[in-house]
Amino acid sequence: MARRKSANLWGWLFVLPTIIGLIVLNIYPMIRTIWQSFHRVGDFGLGNEFVGMDNYERLFAGGIFGAEIWQAAANTIFYTLLEVPLSIVIALILAVFLNGKIRGRTTFRVIFFLPMIVAPAAVAMVWRWLFNTEFGLINNVFGIRVSWLSNPNIALFSLAIIGIWSVIGYNMILFLASLQDVPRDYYEAASIDGASPIRQFFSITLPLISPMIFFVTVTRVIAGLQIFDSIFMIMGMGTGGNPALPRTQSLVYIFYRYAFINRNWGMGATVVVFLLVLIALVTAVQMIAQKKWVHYN
């Protein structure tokens, strides 16, 4: 009994720093944000005035603020629908090829993973130059004149291209790790039975790595719904001068504007709570749907 108590004590001591970190850095800020959404908060968090559901009524009652929030929600969801499926499919195809016996596969793995270690500011600077209407490399190479970042009809697609390029390497590494755990015996048996490589991919590879595909899908959807940095750094650094900004600003960007530019902390907190509920609902749907297509060994 004494040994068990001692082991439990040491166990709690080891996990205590993590628990304290979660409480201080995650749980308390979340509770504080929800609390602020019911208040009109003054500068530096002072002069809080309880307004009840007024902030949420403004969110759902329409008007300028409501219309802006719902447009931002549509932008965020559309961006996620563009970025997540394409980044997963491309990364999976690359992982399958780089998992085979090809020359220089280690070099290719490093090349595809490089965007993950590049600073977001550097990525934004390079892509703003590539997409530049007057001097951009893309327009000059193909002899076209497209306003990739200022045309409201295509700017969100341009941001999705940047997002896909940025995360392919990370997704690919995860898929590679999962592919290397698939027993080769399955493929040998399928080859003896006359199964083609495509049939092997859909009948063996996809089912066995479906847990990793599910993990990548959930994490990428959450990250897509929280998109901010590329919008902030590419679409005008928060100045609002880009005509395509209303069609590209996300919910997190709206939160940034209301909380840190307009100093309306209560409305900013309301936007964050709205995003929290949206992410929770989407994740819950994914958790329910995964029972039909994810195969755990």
C-alpha positions as CSV (number, residue, x, y, z in Angstrom):
1,M,0.0,0.0,0.0
2,A,2.8,2.4,0.9
3,R,4.6,1.6,-2.4
4,R,1.4,2.3,-4.4
5,K,0.9,5.6,-2.6
6,S,4.5,6.6,-3.3
7,A,4.1,5.7,-7.0
8,N,0.9,7.7,-7.2
9,L,2.6,10.6,-5.6
10,W,5.5,10.5,-8.0
11,G,3.1,10.2,-10.9
12,W,1.2,13.3,-9.8
13,L,4.5,15.2,-9.4
14,F,5.5,14.3,-12.9
15,V,2.3,15.4,-14.5
16,L,1.8,18.5,-12.2
17,P,3.8,20.9,-14.5
18,T,1.7,19.9,-17.5
19,I,-1.5,20.3,-15.5
20,I,-0.5,23.8,-14.3
21,G,0.5,24.8,-17.8
22,L,-2.9,23.6,-19.2
23,I,-4.7,25.5,-16.5
24,V,-2.7,28.8,-16.8
25,L,-2.2,28.8,-20.6
26,N,-5.4,27.1,-21.9
27,I,-8.3,26.6,-19.5
28,Y,-8.1,30.0,-17.7
29,P,-7.8,32.0,-20.9
30,M,-10.8,30.1,-22.3
31,I,-13.0,30.7,-19.3
32,R,-11.8,34.4,-19.2
33,T,-12.7,34.8,-22.9
34,I,-16.2,33.4,-22.4
35,W,-16.7,35.7,-19.4
36,Q,-15.5,38.7,-21.4
37,S,-18.1,37.9,-24.2
38,F,-20.8,38.9,-21.7
39,H,-19.2,42.3,-21.0
40,R,-18.3,45.6,-22.6
41,V,-14.6,45.6,-21.7
42,G,-12.6,48.8,-21.3
43,D,-8.9,49.3,-22.2
44,F,-6.4,47.0,-20.6
45,G,-9.3,44.9,-19.3
46,L,-10.6,47.6,-17.0
47,G,-14.0,49.1,-16.6
48,N,-15.9,45.9,-17.4
49,E,-19.7,46.4,-17.8
50,F,-22.0,43.4,-17.8
51,V,-24.2,43.5,-20.9
52,G,-25.6,40.0,-20.8
53,M,-26.4,38.6,-24.2
54,D,-26.1,42.0,-26.1
55,N,-22.9,40.9,-27.9
56,Y,-24.5,37.7,-29.0
57,E,-27.7,39.5,-30.1
58,R,-25.6,41.8,-32.3
59,L,-23.9,38.7,-33.7
60,F,-27.2,37.0,-34.8
61,A,-29.4,40.1,-35.2
62,G,-27.9,41.1,-38.5
63,G,-26.7,44.7,-39.2
64,I,-23.1,45.6,-40.2
65,F,-21.4,43.5,-37.5
66,G,-23.6,40.4,-38.1
67,A,-23.2,40.6,-41.8
68,E,-19.4,40.9,-41.5
69,I,-19.2,38.0,-39.1
70,W,-21.2,35.7,-41.3
71,Q,-19.2,36.7,-44.3
72,A,-16.0,35.9,-42.4
73,A,-17.5,32.6,-41.3
74,A,-18.3,31.7,-44.9
75,N,-14.8,32.8,-45.9
76,T,-13.2,30.6,-43.2
77,I,-15.3,27.5,-44.1
78,F,-14.7,27.9,-47.8
79,Y,-10.9,28.3,-47.3
80,T,-10.9,25.1,-45.1
81,L,-12.9,23.2,-47.8
82,L,-10.3,24.3,-50.4
83,E,-7.1,23.7,-48.4
84,V,-7.7,20.6,-46.3
85,P,-8.9,18.0,-48.9
86,L,-6.3,19.1,-51.6
87,S,-3.4,19.2,-49.1
88,I,-4.3,15.8,-47.8
89,V,-4.7,14.2,-51.3
90,I,-1.5,15.7,-52.6
91,A,0.5,14.8,-49.5
92,L,-0.8,11.3,-49.6
93,I,0.2,10.8,-53.2
94,L,3.7,12.2,-52.5
95,A,4.0,10.0,-49.5
96,V,3.1,6.8,-51.5
97,F,5.7,7.7,-54.2
98,L,8.4,8.6,-51.7
99,N,7.8,5.4,-49.7
100,G,8.9,3.4,-52.7
101,K,12.3,2.7,-53.9
102,I,13.2,5.7,-55.9
103,R,16.5,7.5,-56.2
104,G,17.0,10.6,-54.1
105,R,13.9,10.0,-52.0
106,T,15.6,11.4,-48.9
107,T,16.4,14.6,-50.8
108,F,12.8,14.9,-52.0
109,R,11.5,14.4,-48.5
110,V,13.6,17.3,-47.2
111,I,12.6,19.5,-50.1
112,F,8.9,19.0,-49.5
113,F,9.2,19.5,-45.8
114,L,11.2,22.7,-46.1
115,P,8.1,25.0,-46.2
116,M,7.2,23.9,-42.6
117,I,10.4,25.3,-41.2
118,V,10.3,28.6,-43.1
119,A,9.2,31.6,-41.1
120,P,5.6,32.7,-42.0
121,A,6.8,36.2,-42.6
122,A,9.3,35.0,-45.2
123,V,6.6,32.8,-46.8
124,A,4.3,35.8,-47.0
125,M,7.0,38.0,-48.6
126,V,7.9,35.4,-51.3
127,W,4.3,34.7,-52.2
128,R,3.3,38.4,-52.3
129,W,6.1,38.8,-54.9
130,L,5.0,35.7,-56.8
131,F,1.4,36.9,-57.0
132,N,2.3,40.6,-57.7
133,T,0.2,41.9,-60.5
134,E,2.9,44.1,-62.1
135,F,6.1,42.3,-61.4
136,G,5.1,38.9,-60.1
137,L,6.9,35.8,-61.4
138,I,3.7,33.9,-62.2
139,N,2.2,36.6,-64.3
140,N,5.4,37.3,-66.2
141,V,6.2,33.6,-66.9
142,F,2.8,32.9,-68.3
143,G,2.3,36.3,-69.9
144,I,-0.9,37.1,-68.1
145,R,-2.2,39.9,-65.9
146,V,-4.2,38.5,-63.0
147,S,-4.7,40.4,-59.7
148,W,-4.2,37.3,-57.6
149,L,-4.4,39.1,-54.2
150,S,-6.7,42.1,-54.9
151,N,-9.4,40.5,-57.0
152,P,-12.2,39.5,-54.6
153,N,-13.3,36.6,-56.8
154,I,-9.9,34.8,-56.7
155,A,-8.0,36.1,-53.7
156,L,-9.3,33.3,-51.4
157,F,-8.1,30.7,-53.9
158,S,-4.7,32.3,-53.9
159,L,-4.6,32.1,-50.1
160,A,-5.6,28.4,-50.3
161,I,-2.7,27.7,-52.7
162,I,-0.3,29.2,-50.2
163,G,-1.9,27.1,-47.4
164,I,-1.7,23.9,-49.4
165,W,2.0,24.6,-50.3
166,S,2.8,25.3,-46.7
167,V,1.4,22.1,-45.1
168,I,2.0,19.5,-47.8
169,G,5.4,18.6,-46.3
170,Y,4.0,18.1,-42.7
171,N,1.1,16.0,-43.9
172,M,3.5,14.0,-46.1
173,I,5.8,13.1,-43.2
174,L,2.9,11.9,-41.1
175,F,1.6,9.7,-43.9
176,L,5.1,8.4,-44.6
177,A,5.4,7.3,-40.9
178,S,2.1,5.5,-41.2
179,L,2.9,3.9,-44.5
180,Q,6.1,2.4,-43.1
181,D,4.1,0.6,-40.4
182,V,2.1,-1.3,-43.0
183,P,3.3,-4.9,-43.2
184,R,4.8,-5.8,-46.6
185,D,3.3,-9.2,-46.4
186,Y,-0.1,-7.8,-47.3
187,Y,1.2,-6.4,-50.6
188,E,3.1,-9.6,-51.4
189,A,-0.1,-11.7,-50.8
190,A,-2.1,-9.2,-52.9
191,S,0.4,-9.4,-55.8
192,I,0.3,-13.2,-55.8
193,D,-3.5,-12.9,-56.0
194,G,-3.1,-10.6,-59.0
195,A,-4.2,-7.3,-57.4
196,S,-2.9,-4.3,-59.3
197,P,-1.0,-1.5,-57.5
198,I,-4.1,0.7,-57.6
199,R,-6.3,-2.0,-56.1
200,Q,-3.7,-2.6,-53.4
201,F,-3.7,1.1,-52.6
202,F,-7.5,1.3,-52.1
203,S,-7.9,-2.1,-50.5
204,I,-4.8,-2.2,-48.3
205,T,-3.0,1.1,-48.0
206,L,-6.0,3.4,-47.4
207,P,-7.8,1.2,-44.8
208,L,-4.6,0.6,-42.8
209,I,-3.5,4.2,-42.7
210,S,-7.0,5.6,-42.2
211,P,-6.4,6.4,-38.5
212,M,-3.5,8.7,-39.6
213,I,-5.7,10.2,-42.4
214,F,-8.4,10.9,-39.8
215,F,-5.8,12.5,-37.4
216,V,-4.5,14.8,-40.2
217,T,-8.0,15.7,-41.3
218,V,-9.1,16.7,-37.8
219,T,-6.0,18.7,-37.0
220,R,-5.9,20.4,-40.5
221,V,-9.6,21.3,-40.3
222,I,-9.0,23.0,-36.9
223,A,-6.0,24.8,-38.2
224,G,-7.9,25.9,-41.3
225,L,-10.7,27.3,-39.3
226,Q,-8.1,29.3,-37.3
227,I,-6.4,30.8,-40.3
228,F,-5.0,34.2,-39.7
229,D,-1.3,34.8,-40.3
230,S,-1.4,34.5,-44.1
231,I,-4.4,36.8,-44.3
232,F,-2.8,39.4,-42.0
233,M,0.6,39.4,-43.8
234,I,-0.4,38.9,-47.4
235,M,-3.7,40.8,-47.7
236,G,-2.5,44.1,-46.4
237,M,-0.9,43.7,-42.9
238,G,-4.1,44.6,-41.2
239,T,-4.5,48.0,-42.9
240,G,-7.8,47.1,-44.6
241,G,-6.6,48.8,-47.9
242,N,-7.0,45.7,-50.0
243,P,-10.3,45.6,-51.9
244,A,-10.4,41.8,-51.6
245,L,-10.1,41.8,-47.8
246,P,-13.8,41.6,-47.0
247,R,-14.0,38.4,-49.2
248,T,-10.9,36.8,-47.5
249,Q,-10.9,37.9,-43.9
250,S,-11.4,35.0,-41.5
251,L,-13.1,34.8,-38.1
252,V,-9.7,35.1,-36.3
253,Y,-8.9,38.1,-38.4
254,I,-12.2,39.7,-37.4
255,F,-11.4,38.9,-33.8
256,Y,-8.0,40.7,-34.3
257,R,-9.7,43.7,-35.7
258,Y,-12.3,44.1,-33.1
259,A,-10.1,43.3,-30.1
260,F,-6.7,44.9,-31.0
261,I,-7.6,47.6,-33.5
262,N,-11.1,48.7,-32.4
263,R,-10.4,47.9,-28.8
264,N,-13.8,46.2,-28.5
265,W,-12.7,43.3,-26.3
266,G,-16.2,42.1,-25.6
267,M,-17.1,41.7,-29.3
268,G,-13.7,40.2,-30.0
269,A,-14.4,37.6,-27.3
270,T,-17.8,36.9,-28.7
271,V,-16.2,36.1,-32.1
272,V,-13.8,33.7,-30.4
273,V,-16.6,31.9,-28.6
274,F,-18.5,31.7,-31.9
275,L,-15.4,30.1,-33.5
276,L,-14.9,27.8,-30.5
277,V,-18.5,26.5,-30.9
278,L,-18.0,26.1,-34.7
279,I,-14.8,24.1,-34.3
280,A,-16.4,21.9,-31.6
281,L,-19.4,21.1,-33.8
282,V,-17.2,20.3,-36.8
283,T,-14.9,18.1,-34.7
284,A,-17.9,16.3,-33.2
285,V,-19.3,15.6,-36.7
286,Q,-15.9,14.2,-37.7
287,M,-15.7,12.0,-34.6
288,I,-19.1,10.5,-35.3
289,A,-18.3,10.0,-39.1
290,Q,-15.0,8.4,-38.4
291,K,-16.7,5.3,-37.1
292,K,-17.8,4.5,-40.7
293,W,-14.5,4.8,-42.5
294,V,-11.6,4.6,-40.0
295,H,-10.2,1.1,-39.4
296,Y,-8.2,0.6,-36.3
297,N,-6.0,-2.4,-36.1
